[in-house]
Amino acid sequence: MSGSYLAFGVLGMPQGDLVSKQNIKAAGCTHNVVVAFWSQLQPNGPGTALDTTAVATLQSDFDQSVKVGLKIIFEMAIHYPPSWVLTGGNAVEQFVDQSGNVYNGFGAPSGKQVANWQWSSLGRQYVADFITKVAAALGSTRISWTVGVKCGGGYYGELHYPPQTLTPRSDSGCVVTSGNPVVTDSHIGAGDQGLLISGAGIPGATYVGTVTGGTSFRLSSSPSSQVDVNATANGTFSLSIGMYSWWGYGTSMQTGTGLASDQAVCPLPGYTLFSGTDAQDSLWINWYINGLATWILWFVGQMRAAGWNCNFHVCHPGYGVRSNQPRVSSSAASGYRQAASLGEDPERIIGAYAHDSKIWAYGTWLNTADGFPGGTADSDKAAWKKLYEESLLRNKHFRIWGENTGNESPTGMQNIFSGYTYGSALSGASYAGSPSQTYGFQGIFWLNYASLTDGSPSHAQLSDLTTAIGAHTATL
């Protein structure tokens, strides 16, 4: 493995802080992720000048990184937009799903405050203006220090559509019949707090029960799409979890009005997914996922035009679409539809940028064990392994980096760095036919600095990272 491909860094670094950069350098880190927060830099409206204080902080992060000997990975954090992007007369078009639900980025949690700049011409205009102004503020010298750009453009900075919208409704008539552990009655109370309700009929099921005041519990079709329900008084509740949200029903996407020039209007305007033929569904879904590929290639092009002639690392989140997942039956196809509705299809997206020698896959889920140890089906593979294999098929496996999901224990850190029996993301030995430590993920950016320095025995600390990096590089 070429040492020039190795990358170790930490996410969530304090802005403008020299000491934290010195700390991760001492731990063995090679790179620092410098983040340009849109909300901080351009708070005053479309086309306005950047905030001088925020610019000075951004510049200092570049300068300090170089001073301590860290290579720079840069991120345009457009998933932290200023409020004028999300609400008011200048707002970017919001995403709309097949049920008419509107994704309210303005009211979403931090990191999930997104609007449809992936498809709309106005959103593209704002993003392009931001990129141009940040480039001018940094100048060509600082831009030349950048060795890679971390990109995605969706919530959490990853390449996907907004999360599923789960809306409380007044429907009734069904009972909870399964869960983990199993719930066999229609009454959910204090004893059922924290349950992840799952099973046949999800999504698309309605849960009805009786709750006791002051109790809480969770209804979920997966751990990543849950709703917390809190009862404030005795009585009956009902909650409907509809189909996964397919965010292709906004005005620009359906009609072409306000659509970005490189995007295609919906090939089946007004068509509701899974109401017609398999051929219609495939046509619609292909258009929907291809739009994300079009977006990320546009974003890379804008960054290059502004001066970033470096590597780009596309953030692929989640478990992703798998080749052996059923597509037809509503109950059996839940896994496929969840991933596809988010646009999380690594095979398709990597294929779209495979021709570009400077665009690489970046995984956001390196801390999972190999999905089902010993399993050979595509759906058995861990998220990081699926991403590696799709890259390998296209000869794009030489510079794959990624991150953990956060707050791992010392053992969790060691497992990622090659301590897990059935294969770990940074261990090339887990790939049959590959020389030990030749392949695999060649870098990790640890999430995050706060957990590495909080002194908690349940969290891996900087000293653990120092040991892990040292042990890993010694084997290469």
LUMSEVO-683554 format. One record per residue (C-alpha): residue in three letters; x, y, z. Coordinates in nm, 3 decimals, decimal comma, always signed. Last residue first. Example, Ala and Ser with C-alpha at 12.3 -4.5 7.8 and 13.67 -1.06 7.14 Angstrom:
<sites>
(site SER (+1,367 -0,106 +0,714));
(site ALA (+1,230 -0,450 +0,780));
</sites>
This chain:
<sites>
(site LEU (+0,188 -0,193 +0,630));
(site THR (+0,178 -0,366 +0,970));
(site ALA (+0,335 -0,078 +1,164));
(site THR (+0,069 +0,158 +1,024));
(site HIS (-0,204 -0,028 +1,211));
(site ALA (-0,027 -0,051 +1,546));
(site GLY (+0,058 +0,319 +1,545));
(site ILE (-0,289 +0,426 +1,435));
(site ALA (-0,456 +0,213 +1,703));
(site THR (-0,220 +0,321 +1,983));
(site THR (-0,260 +0,693 +1,909));
(site LEU (-0,636 +0,648 +1,874));
(site ASP (-0,649 +0,484 +2,215));
(site SER (-0,452 +0,774 +2,364));
(site LEU (-0,693 +1,016 +2,200));
(site GLN (-0,979 +0,847 +2,383));
(site ALA (-1,224 +0,570 +2,293));
(site HIS (-1,548 +0,630 +2,476));
(site SER (-1,697 +0,423 +2,759));
(site PRO (-1,410 +0,517 +2,991));
(site SER (-1,517 +0,882 +2,958));
(site GLY (-1,232 +1,134 +2,969));
(site ASP (-1,413 +1,372 +2,732));
(site THR (-1,124 +1,410 +2,487));
(site LEU (-1,193 +1,150 +2,219));
(site SER (-1,568 +1,205 +2,256));
(site ALA (-1,532 +1,576 +2,177));
(site TYR (-1,297 +1,513 +1,884));
(site ASN (-1,548 +1,297 +1,696));
(site LEU (-1,611 +1,096 +1,491));
(site TRP (-1,279 +0,957 +1,369));
(site PHE (-1,170 +1,017 +1,013));
(site ILE (-1,046 +0,688 +0,872));
(site GLY (-0,800 +0,592 +0,604));
(site GLN (-0,695 +0,321 +0,366));
(site PHE (-1,012 +0,119 +0,359));
(site GLY (-0,934 -0,233 +0,243));
(site TYR (-0,660 -0,357 +0,020));
(site THR (-0,295 -0,447 +0,059));
(site GLN (-0,301 -0,521 +0,432));
(site SER (-0,263 -0,897 +0,382));
(site PRO (-0,241 -0,989 +0,017));
(site SER (-0,584 -1,011 -0,144));
(site GLY (-0,737 -1,343 -0,248));
(site ALA (-1,001 -1,342 +0,024));
(site TYR (-1,060 -0,997 +0,167));
(site SER (-1,048 -0,974 +0,547));
(site ALA (-0,670 -0,940 +0,546));
(site GLY (-0,704 -0,587 +0,407));
(site SER (-0,798 -0,470 +0,754));
(site LEU (-0,919 -0,112 +0,776));
(site ALA (-1,288 -0,198 +0,743));
(site SER (-1,277 -0,497 +0,972));
(site GLY (-1,326 -0,866 +0,905));
(site TYR (-1,480 -1,167 +1,073));
(site THR (-1,260 -1,176 +1,382));
(site TYR (-1,280 -0,805 +1,462));
(site GLY (-0,954 -0,643 +1,569));
(site SER (-0,869 -0,481 +1,240));
(site PHE (-0,876 -0,100 +1,298));
(site ILE (-1,254 -0,100 +1,320));
(site ASN (-1,252 -0,362 +1,593));
(site GLN (-0,992 -0,161 +1,788));
(site MET (-1,217 +0,143 +1,785));
(site GLY (-1,512 -0,058 +1,911));
(site THR (-1,295 -0,203 +2,187));
(site PRO (-1,196 +0,148 +2,298));
(site SER (-1,568 +0,238 +2,296));
(site GLU (-1,735 +0,410 +2,003));
(site ASN (-1,897 +0,752 +2,041));
(site GLY (-1,957 +0,812 +1,670));
(site THR (-2,073 +0,657 +1,343));
(site ASN (-1,725 +0,566 +1,223));
(site GLU (-1,567 +0,738 +0,925));
(site GLY (-1,447 +0,663 +0,574));
(site TRP (-1,165 +0,640 +0,324));
(site ILE (-1,124 +0,456 -0,002));
(site ARG (-0,809 +0,545 -0,196));
(site PHE (-0,707 +0,240 -0,397));
(site HIS (-1,050 +0,082 -0,447));
(site LYS (-1,167 +0,254 -0,766));
(site ASN (-1,081 -0,024 -1,010));
(site ARG (-1,449 -0,043 -1,110));
(site LEU (-1,521 -0,382 -0,951));
(site LEU (-1,305 -0,277 -0,655));
(site SER (-1,528 +0,022 -0,587));
(site GLU (-1,841 -0,194 -0,568));
(site GLU (-1,647 -0,431 -0,342));
(site TYR (-1,531 -0,159 -0,107));
(site LEU (-1,877 -0,008 -0,071));
(site LYS (-2,029 -0,348 +0,003));
(site LYS (-1,757 -0,410 +0,261));
(site TRP (-1,822 -0,078 +0,434));
(site ALA (-2,195 -0,146 +0,460));
(site ALA (-2,145 -0,494 +0,605));
(site LYS (-2,227 -0,782 +0,374));
(site ASP (-2,520 -1,018 +0,429));
(site SER (-2,742 -0,846 +0,171));
(site ASP (-2,503 -0,947 -0,107));
(site ALA (-2,540 -1,312 -0,014));
(site THR (-2,229 -1,498 +0,105));
(site GLY (-2,291 -1,525 +0,478));
(site GLY (-2,006 -1,646 +0,696));
(site PRO (-2,039 -1,362 +0,940));
(site PHE (-2,368 -1,176 +0,882));
(site GLY (-2,293 -0,807 +0,836));
(site ASP (-1,913 -0,786 +0,873));
(site ALA (-1,896 -0,588 +1,194));
(site THR (-2,017 -0,232 +1,182));
(site ASN (-1,782 +0,053 +1,277));
(site LEU (-1,704 +0,171 +0,925));
(site TRP (-2,042 +0,334 +0,857));
(site THR (-1,989 +0,664 +0,675));
(site GLY (-1,798 +0,529 +0,376));
(site TYR (-1,605 +0,747 +0,130));
(site ALA (-1,591 +0,652 -0,236));
(site TRP (-1,342 +0,825 -0,465));
(site ILE (-1,337 +1,095 -0,733));
(site LYS (-0,998 +1,196 -0,878));
(site SER (-0,962 +0,953 -1,168));
(site ASP (-1,309 +1,026 -1,304));
(site HIS (-1,451 +0,738 -1,507));
(site ALA (-1,590 +0,577 -1,191));
(site TYR (-1,817 +0,877 -1,130));
(site ALA (-2,151 +0,736 -1,245));
(site GLY (-2,061 +0,377 -1,160));
(site ILE (-1,995 +0,483 -0,803));
(site ILE (-2,349 +0,623 -0,791));
(site ARG (-2,520 +0,316 -0,940));
(site GLU (-2,340 +0,056 -0,731));
(site PRO (-2,352 +0,270 -0,417));
(site ASP (-2,735 +0,301 -0,418));
(site GLU (-2,850 +0,519 -0,129));
(site GLY (-3,111 +0,729 -0,305));
(site LEU (-3,304 +0,770 +0,019));
(site SER (-3,609 +0,609 -0,138));
(site ALA (-3,376 +0,340 -0,274));
(site ALA (-3,246 +0,242 +0,070));
(site GLN (-3,589 +0,215 +0,235));
(site ARG (-3,742 +0,058 -0,073));
(site TYR (-3,483 -0,215 -0,090));
(site GLY (-3,512 -0,306 +0,275));
(site SER (-3,894 -0,305 +0,268));
(site ALA (-3,920 -0,524 -0,041));
(site ALA (-4,044 -0,833 +0,143));
(site SER (-4,353 -0,655 +0,279));
(site SER (-4,447 -0,457 -0,031));
(site SER (-4,372 -0,746 -0,265));
(site VAL (-4,195 -0,618 -0,577));
(site ARG (-3,829 -0,521 -0,537));
(site PRO (-3,683 -0,820 -0,354));
(site GLN (-3,324 -0,758 -0,234));
(site ASN (-3,054 -0,969 -0,400));
(site SER (-2,857 -0,685 -0,561));
(site ARG (-2,837 -0,472 -0,248));
(site VAL (-2,941 -0,106 -0,213));
(site GLY (-2,754 +0,078 +0,059));
(site TYR (-2,666 +0,008 +0,421));
(site GLY (-2,628 +0,372 +0,507));
(site PRO (-2,421 +0,659 +0,381));
(site HIS (-2,195 +0,711 +0,078));
(site CYS (-1,991 +1,029 +0,127));
(site VAL (-1,814 +1,117 -0,198));
(site HIS (-1,442 +1,188 -0,153));
(site PHE (-1,300 +1,432 -0,406));
(site ASN (-0,931 +1,441 -0,493));
(site CYS (-0,765 +1,768 -0,588));
(site ASN (-0,791 +2,047 -0,842));
(site TRP (-0,992 +2,282 -0,621));
(site GLY (-0,977 +2,614 -0,807));
(site ALA (-1,331 +2,755 -0,827));
(site ALA (-1,398 +2,568 -1,152));
(site ARG (-1,295 +2,249 -0,974));
(site MET (-1,544 +2,312 -0,695));
(site GLN (-1,821 +2,377 -0,944));
(site GLY (-1,740 +2,058 -1,137));
(site VAL (-1,743 +1,853 -0,818));
(site PHE (-2,087 +1,992 -0,739));
(site TRP (-2,218 +1,913 -1,088));
(site LEU (-2,089 +1,556 -1,062));
(site ILE (-2,261 +1,525 -0,725));
(site TRP (-2,592 +1,651 -0,864));
(site THR (-2,599 +1,430 -1,172));
(site ALA (-2,533 +1,125 -0,953));
(site LEU (-2,815 +1,232 -0,723));
(site GLY (-3,048 +1,269 -1,022));
(site ASN (-2,963 +0,914 -1,130));
(site ILE (-3,141 +0,795 -0,816));
(site TYR (-3,475 +0,953 -0,911));
(site TRP (-3,459 +0,875 -1,283));
(site ASN (-3,382 +0,509 -1,210));
(site ILE (-3,665 +0,503 -0,955));
(site TRP (-3,920 +0,635 -1,205));
(site LEU (-3,823 +0,400 -1,487));
(site SER (-3,812 +0,103 -1,251));
(site ASP (-4,159 +0,180 -1,113));
(site GLN (-4,302 +0,214 -1,461));
(site ALA (-4,152 -0,118 -1,568));
(site ASP (-4,280 -0,288 -1,253));
(site THR (-4,630 -0,178 -1,352));
(site GLY (-4,868 +0,064 -1,183));
(site SER (-4,944 +0,186 -0,831));
(site PHE (-4,601 +0,103 -0,695));
(site LEU (-4,482 +0,464 -0,718));
(site THR (-4,746 +0,727 -0,776));
(site TYR (-4,731 +0,875 -1,126));
(site GLY (-4,801 +1,248 -1,143));
(site PRO (-4,537 +1,313 -1,407));
(site LEU (-4,390 +0,989 -1,544));
(site PRO (-4,051 +1,076 -1,698));
(site CYS (-3,984 +1,326 -1,417));
(site VAL (-3,793 +1,624 -1,555));
(site ALA (-3,427 +1,568 -1,632));
(site GLN (-3,145 +1,749 -1,448));
(site ASP (-2,858 +1,934 -1,617));
(site SER (-3,047 +2,264 -1,649));
(site ALA (-3,158 +2,276 -1,286));
(site LEU (-3,538 +2,267 -1,264));
(site GLY (-3,730 +2,587 -1,185));
(site THR (-4,034 +2,466 -1,378));
(site GLY (-3,954 +2,117 -1,504));
(site THR (-4,298 +1,985 -1,413));
(site GLN (-4,246 +1,697 -1,169));
(site MET (-3,891 +1,766 -1,050));
(site SER (-3,932 +2,142 -1,036));
(site THR (-4,270 +2,132 -0,866));
(site GLY (-4,184 +1,881 -0,594));
(site TYR (-4,281 +1,516 -0,622));
(site GLY (-3,948 +1,335 -0,625));
(site TRP (-3,885 +1,293 -0,253));
(site TRP (-3,984 +0,929 -0,219));
(site SER (-4,085 +0,899 +0,146));
(site TYR (-4,106 +0,542 +0,271));
(site MET (-4,465 +0,430 +0,279));
(site GLY (-4,674 +0,542 +0,574));
(site ILE (-4,616 +0,506 +0,945));
(site SER (-4,950 +0,592 +1,099));
(site LEU (-4,980 +0,675 +1,465));
(site SER (-5,272 +0,627 +1,698));
(site PHE (-5,308 +0,714 +2,062));
(site THR (-5,573 +0,624 +2,317));
(site GLY (-5,601 +0,775 +2,659));
(site ASN (-5,419 +0,876 +2,972));
(site ALA (-5,239 +1,207 +2,948));
(site THR (-4,912 +1,353 +2,827));
(site ALA (-4,806 +1,051 +2,624));
(site ASN (-4,470 +1,078 +2,454));
(site VAL (-4,407 +0,914 +2,119));
(site ASP (-4,055 +0,901 +1,977));
(site VAL (-4,059 +0,827 +1,607));
(site GLN (-3,801 +0,605 +1,443));
(site SER (-3,639 +0,596 +1,105));
(site SER (-3,275 +0,495 +1,153));
(site PRO (-3,343 +0,206 +1,392));
(site SER (-3,580 +0,057 +1,135));
(site SER (-3,956 +0,058 +1,081));
(site SER (-3,989 +0,229 +1,417));
(site LEU (-4,232 +0,314 +1,692));
(site ARG (-4,064 +0,433 +2,008));
(site PHE (-4,186 +0,453 +2,366));
(site SER (-4,287 +0,708 +2,624));
(site THR (-4,478 +0,711 +2,949));
(site GLY (-4,602 +1,020 +3,132));
(site GLY (-4,971 +0,943 +3,100));
(site THR (-5,049 +0,579 +3,032));
(site VAL (-5,094 +0,461 +2,678));
(site THR (-5,369 +0,273 +2,500));
(site GLY (-5,301 +0,135 +2,156));
(site VAL (-5,310 +0,189 +1,784));
(site TYR (-5,032 +0,127 +1,535));
(site THR (-5,092 +0,181 +1,167));
(site ALA (-4,889 -0,019 +0,917));
(site GLY (-4,752 +0,091 +0,580));
(site PRO (-4,387 +0,019 +0,644));
(site ILE (-4,393 -0,233 +0,798));
(site GLY (-4,660 -0,494 +0,728));
(site ALA (-4,472 -0,784 +0,877));
(site GLY (-4,235 -0,696 +1,160));
(site SER (-4,106 -0,402 +1,360));
(site ILE (-4,172 -0,202 +1,674));
(site LEU (-3,851 -0,078 +1,832));
(site LEU (-3,945 -0,083 +2,197));
(site GLY (-3,813 +0,197 +2,416));
(site GLN (-4,099 +0,191 +2,666));
(site ASP (-4,322 -0,114 +2,641));
(site GLY (-4,365 -0,175 +3,012));
(site ALA (-4,485 +0,182 +3,061));
(site GLY (-4,774 +0,136 +2,823));
(site ILE (-4,869 +0,007 +2,483));
(site HIS (-5,203 -0,168 +2,464));
(site SER (-5,283 -0,344 +2,138));
(site ASP (-5,148 -0,677 +2,250));
(site THR (-4,882 -0,922 +2,142));
(site VAL (-4,566 -0,714 +2,171));
(site VAL (-4,264 -0,923 +2,077));
(site PRO (-3,927 -0,820 +2,217));
(site ASN (-3,839 -0,671 +1,976));
(site GLY (-4,174 -0,615 +1,813));
(site SER (-4,474 -0,787 +1,672));
(site THR (-4,853 -0,768 +1,678));
(site VAL (-4,925 -0,402 +1,736));
(site VAL (-5,291 -0,357 +1,664));
(site CYS (-5,482 -0,215 +1,371));
(site GLY (-5,814 -0,029 +1,352));
(site SER (-5,735 +0,337 +1,394));
(site ASP (-5,640 +0,640 +1,188));
(site SER (-5,602 +0,976 +1,360));
(site ARG (-5,260 +1,058 +1,217));
(site PRO (-4,906 +1,116 +1,342));
(site THR (-4,667 +1,176 +1,049));
(site LEU (-4,344 +0,991 +0,977));
(site THR (-4,133 +1,162 +0,711));
(site GLN (-3,845 +0,949 +0,589));
(site PRO (-3,503 +1,108 +0,584));
(site PRO (-3,400 +1,364 +0,324));
(site TYR (-3,234 +1,246 -0,001));
(site HIS (-2,884 +1,104 -0,024));
(site LEU (-2,516 +1,185 -0,066));
(site GLU (-2,388 +1,274 +0,280));
(site GLY (-2,320 +1,612 +0,438));
(site TYR (-2,523 +1,523 +0,747));
(site TYR (-2,830 +1,579 +0,530));
(site GLY (-2,757 +1,587 +0,160));
(site GLY (-2,478 +1,761 -0,031));
(site GLY (-2,231 +1,475 -0,050));
(site CYS (-1,873 +1,599 -0,032));
(site LYS (-1,534 +1,562 +0,137));
(site VAL (-1,274 +1,755 -0,064));
(site GLY (-0,916 +1,632 -0,079));
(site VAL (-0,554 +1,746 -0,083));
(site THR (-0,624 +2,112 -0,002));
(site TRP (-0,304 +2,317 +0,029));
(site SER (-0,361 +2,454 -0,322));
(site ILE (-0,684 +2,616 -0,198));
(site ARG (-0,480 +2,798 +0,066));
(site THR (-0,252 +2,941 -0,201));
(site SER (-0,530 +3,023 -0,448));
(site GLY (-0,725 +3,249 -0,214));
(site LEU (-0,935 +3,156 +0,086));
(site ALA (-1,186 +3,438 +0,056));
(site ALA (-1,210 +3,403 -0,322));
(site ALA (-1,276 +3,031 -0,293));
(site VAL (-1,540 +3,092 -0,026));
(site LYS (-1,712 +3,343 -0,255));
(site THR (-1,719 +3,107 -0,553));
(site ILE (-1,849 +2,814 -0,348));
(site PHE (-2,124 +3,026 -0,195));
(site ASP (-2,233 +3,159 -0,534));
(site ALA (-2,246 +2,806 -0,676));
(site VAL (-2,457 +2,688 -0,382));
(site TYR (-2,703 +2,977 -0,421));
(site GLN (-2,742 +2,927 -0,797));
(site ARG (-2,782 +2,550 -0,753));
(site GLY (-3,067 +2,612 -0,508));
(site LEU (-3,233 +2,848 -0,755));
(site SER (-3,198 +2,594 -1,039));
(site SER (-3,364 +2,320 -0,836));
(site TRP (-3,248 +1,958 -0,840));
(site GLN (-2,981 +1,905 -0,573));
(site TRP (-3,055 +2,241 -0,413));
(site ASN (-3,376 +2,085 -0,280));
(site ALA (-3,373 +2,194 +0,082));
(site VAL (-3,169 +2,071 +0,378));
(site GLN (-3,167 +2,129 +0,752));
(site LYS (-3,067 +1,778 +0,860));
(site GLY (-2,734 +1,874 +1,017));
(site SER (-2,909 +2,051 +1,304));
(site PRO (-3,257 +1,913 +1,362));
(site ALA (-3,536 +1,996 +1,115));
(site GLY (-3,768 +2,295 +1,144));
(site PHE (-3,614 +2,494 +0,861));
(site GLY (-3,566 +2,178 +0,657));
(site ASN (-3,939 +2,116 +0,648));
(site TYR (-3,973 +1,819 +0,415));
(site VAL (-4,318 +1,855 +0,263));
(site ASN (-4,557 +1,558 +0,280));
(site GLY (-4,775 +1,541 -0,032));
(site SER (-4,817 +1,165 -0,009));
(site GLN (-4,567 +1,096 -0,289));
(site ASP (-4,300 +1,312 -0,126));
(site VAL (-4,221 +1,684 -0,148));
(site PHE (-3,875 +1,840 -0,110));
(site GLN (-3,862 +2,213 -0,045));
(site GLU (-3,782 +2,474 -0,307));
(site VAL (-3,506 +2,714 -0,204));
(site ALA (-3,606 +3,012 +0,005));
(site ASN (-3,574 +3,371 -0,116));
(site GLY (-3,919 +3,486 -0,002));
(site GLY (-3,894 +3,333 +0,342));
(site THR (-3,761 +3,002 +0,470));
(site LEU (-3,487 +2,749 +0,404));
(site VAL (-3,212 +2,937 +0,219));
(site TRP (-3,283 +3,251 +0,428));
(site SER (-3,209 +3,051 +0,745));
(site PRO (-2,842 +3,003 +0,662));
(site PRO (-2,747 +2,652 +0,552));
(site TYR (-2,577 +2,383 +0,762));
(site HIS (-2,613 +2,101 +0,507));
(site ILE (-2,406 +2,328 +0,282));
(site ALA (-2,100 +2,226 +0,480));
(site MET (-1,837 +2,280 +0,210));
(site GLU (-1,580 +2,032 +0,337));
(site PHE (-1,202 +2,048 +0,300));
(site ILE (-0,944 +1,781 +0,372));
(site ILE (-0,615 +1,946 +0,461));
(site LYS (-0,281 +1,778 +0,527));
(site LEU (-0,155 +1,821 +0,882));
(site GLY (+0,196 +1,945 +0,955));
(site VAL (+0,135 +2,163 +1,262));
(site LYS (+0,164 +2,490 +1,067));
(site VAL (-0,032 +2,353 +0,772));
(site SER (-0,334 +2,282 +0,990));
(site GLN (-0,297 +2,618 +1,165));
(site ASP (-0,308 +2,808 +0,836));
(site PHE (-0,615 +2,628 +0,704));
(site ASP (-0,803 +2,661 +1,032));
(site SER (-0,693 +3,025 +1,051));
(site GLN (-0,850 +3,096 +0,713));
(site LEU (-1,181 +2,953 +0,830));
(site THR (-1,171 +3,164 +1,147));
(site ALA (-1,094 +3,479 +0,948));
(site VAL (-1,380 +3,403 +0,709));
(site ALA (-1,621 +3,362 +0,999));
(site THR (-1,520 +3,703 +1,135));
(site THR (-1,548 +3,864 +0,792));
(site ASP (-1,900 +3,738 +0,722));
(site LEU (-1,922 +3,659 +0,353));
(site ALA (-2,063 +3,915 +0,113));
(site THR (-2,426 +3,889 +0,007));
(site GLY (-2,545 +3,709 -0,305));
(site PRO (-2,857 +3,567 -0,141));
(site GLY (-2,907 +3,673 +0,222));
(site ASN (-2,738 +3,780 +0,543));
(site PRO (-2,596 +3,466 +0,702));
(site GLN (-2,319 +3,387 +0,451));
(site LEU (-2,020 +3,247 +0,641));
(site GLN (-2,176 +3,114 +0,958));
(site SER (-2,477 +2,944 +0,799));
(site TRP (-2,266 +2,809 +0,512));
(site PHE (-2,025 +2,634 +0,748));
(site ALA (-1,687 +2,591 +0,581));
(site VAL (-1,523 +2,286 +0,742));
(site VAL (-1,154 +2,198 +0,767));
(site VAL (-1,094 +1,825 +0,807));
(site ASN (-0,740 +1,767 +0,933));
(site HIS (-0,504 +1,505 +0,794));
(site THR (-0,210 +1,288 +0,901));
(site CYS (-0,318 +1,184 +1,248));
(site GLY (-0,058 +1,010 +1,461));
(site ALA (-0,179 +1,106 +1,809));
(site ALA (+0,067 +1,397 +1,816));
(site LYS (-0,104 +1,540 +1,508));
(site ILE (-0,439 +1,497 +1,683));
(site ASN (-0,320 +1,701 +1,980));
(site GLN (-0,151 +1,972 +1,774));
(site LYS (-0,477 +2,026 +1,588));
(site SER (-0,664 +2,052 +1,918));
(site VAL (-0,409 +2,306 +2,043));
(site LEU (-0,443 +2,533 +1,739));
(site ASP (-0,814 +2,609 +1,777));
(site GLY (-0,981 +2,816 +1,504));
(site GLN (-1,283 +2,587 +1,492));
(site PRO (-1,299 +2,298 +1,736));
(site MET (-1,262 +1,969 +1,546));
(site GLY (-1,580 +1,774 +1,481));
(site LEU (-1,410 +1,506 +1,273));
(site VAL (-1,071 +1,351 +1,345));
(site GLY (-0,800 +1,242 +1,104));
(site PHE (-0,608 +0,950 +0,962));
(site ALA (-0,528 +0,919 +0,593));
(site LEU (-0,307 +0,668 +0,415));
(site TYR (-0,285 +0,709 +0,037));
(site SER (+0,066 +0,855 +0,038));
(site GLY (+0,186 +0,549 +0,224));
(site SER (+0,135 +0,340 -0,086));
(site MET (+0,000 +0,000 +0,000));
</sites>
